[in-house]
C-alpha cells in the first residue's frame, strides 16, 4: 500500500510506518521552499491620452501565474489595452 501527504510546509517531514507485527521504520525528507516570484517588466512613460504596449513575464516559484494589470487594483480592465 502507499500513502501520500500534500500541502506540507517547507522544512523536514518524517514518515513513520508500522506493520501488523509492530515493526517500525522511519524516513525523513527535506521539503524545499520554492524560489520567490520574479517579475521582469519594461518600465515606460505614457503621456496622457497615449497608448503603450506593456510587457511582463514571471519566473521562479511555482506556476502557472496569474497576471493583473492596473494601478493599485483600481483601474477598470476596459481602460487597459493588453495582449496575453
LINKAKA-V555098 format. One record per residue. N is the residue number from 0. PHI is phi in degrees with one decimal (* if undefined). PSI is psi in whole degrees, -180 to 180 (NA if undefined). D_LAST is the distance of its C-alpha to the last C-alpha in Angstrom with 1 decimal. Layout:
# LINKAKA-V555098
n:N phi:PHI psi:PSI d_last:D_LAST
n:N phi:PHI psi:PSI d_last:D_LAST
This chain:
# LINKAKA-V555098
n:0 phi:* psi:157 d_last:44.5
n:1 phi:-125.4 psi:159 d_last:41.3
n:2 phi:-139.1 psi:153 d_last:39.8
n:3 phi:-139.8 psi:158 d_last:36.4
n:4 phi:-130.5 psi:147 d_last:35.1
n:5 phi:-137.6 psi:166 d_last:31.5
n:6 phi:59.8 psi:34 d_last:29.9
n:7 phi:-80.8 psi:142 d_last:32.5
n:8 phi:-73.8 psi:164 d_last:32.1
n:9 phi:-62.5 psi:146 d_last:32.3
n:10 phi:132.3 psi:-157 d_last:35.9
n:11 phi:-92.1 psi:139 d_last:38.8
n:12 phi:-128.7 psi:135 d_last:39.1
n:13 phi:-116.3 psi:134 d_last:42.4
n:14 phi:-109.7 psi:129 d_last:43.0
n:15 phi:-120.1 psi:125 d_last:46.6
n:16 phi:-118.6 psi:131 d_last:47.9
n:17 phi:-121.6 psi:130 d_last:51.4
n:18 phi:-92.1 psi:-180 d_last:53.1
n:19 phi:-62.4 psi:-25 d_last:55.8
n:20 phi:-88.5 psi:0 d_last:58.5
n:21 phi:87.3 psi:7 d_last:57.1
n:22 phi:-72.9 psi:138 d_last:55.9
n:23 phi:-122.1 psi:139 d_last:53.0
n:24 phi:-134.9 psi:143 d_last:50.4
n:25 phi:-127.8 psi:155 d_last:47.6
n:26 phi:-148.7 psi:141 d_last:44.7
n:27 phi:-119.3 psi:136 d_last:42.4
n:28 phi:-126.0 psi:153 d_last:38.9
n:29 phi:-99.3 psi:125 d_last:36.7
n:30 phi:-98.9 psi:119 d_last:33.3
n:31 phi:-81.0 psi:148 d_last:31.0
n:32 phi:-79.9 psi:131 d_last:28.7
n:33 phi:-62.4 psi:152 d_last:25.0
n:34 phi:-67.3 psi:161 d_last:24.0
n:35 phi:-69.2 psi:155 d_last:22.3
n:36 phi:-74.9 psi:135 d_last:18.6
n:37 phi:-116.7 psi:130 d_last:17.9
n:38 phi:-107.6 psi:126 d_last:15.2
n:39 phi:-106.4 psi:125 d_last:14.9
n:40 phi:-141.5 psi:167 d_last:13.9
n:41 phi:-98.8 psi:118 d_last:15.1
n:42 phi:-85.3 psi:116 d_last:17.8
n:43 phi:-130.0 psi:162 d_last:18.2
n:44 phi:-108.0 psi:133 d_last:20.6
n:45 phi:-119.0 psi:125 d_last:19.8
n:46 phi:-76.1 psi:153 d_last:23.0
n:47 phi:-54.2 psi:131 d_last:23.6
n:48 phi:81.9 psi:-4 d_last:22.3
n:49 phi:-81.9 psi:169 d_last:20.2
n:50 phi:-124.0 psi:139 d_last:16.6
n:51 phi:-142.1 psi:160 d_last:14.5
n:52 phi:-101.3 psi:127 d_last:11.2
n:53 phi:-105.8 psi:134 d_last:10.1
n:54 phi:-126.6 psi:137 d_last:9.0
n:55 phi:-149.6 psi:146 d_last:9.7
n:56 phi:-138.4 psi:148 d_last:10.4
n:57 phi:-115.9 psi:151 d_last:12.8
n:58 phi:-148.3 psi:169 d_last:15.8
n:59 phi:84.6 psi:-178 d_last:19.1
n:60 phi:51.1 psi:-140 d_last:20.3
n:61 phi:-131.2 psi:118 d_last:19.2
n:62 phi:-80.5 psi:180 d_last:15.7
n:63 phi:-74.7 psi:163 d_last:13.6
n:64 phi:-104.3 psi:152 d_last:12.0
n:65 phi:-113.6 psi:130 d_last:10.8
n:66 phi:-106.0 psi:138 d_last:9.2
n:67 phi:-122.4 psi:130 d_last:11.0
n:68 phi:-110.9 psi:123 d_last:10.9
n:69 phi:170.1 psi:-178 d_last:14.5
n:70 phi:-114.0 psi:112 d_last:17.9
n:71 phi:52.2 psi:37 d_last:20.1
n:72 phi:56.2 psi:32 d_last:18.3
n:73 phi:-120.0 psi:-13 d_last:19.9
n:74 phi:-85.3 psi:125 d_last:17.7
n:75 phi:-59.8 psi:143 d_last:17.0
n:76 phi:-56.5 psi:-33 d_last:13.3
n:77 phi:-69.6 psi:-13 d_last:14.6
n:78 phi:-83.7 psi:-8 d_last:15.6
n:79 phi:-107.8 psi:138 d_last:12.2
n:80 phi:-109.7 psi:119 d_last:10.3
n:81 phi:-147.9 psi:160 d_last:6.6
n:82 phi:-125.8 psi:126 d_last:3.8
n:83 phi:-112.0 psi:NA d_last:0.0
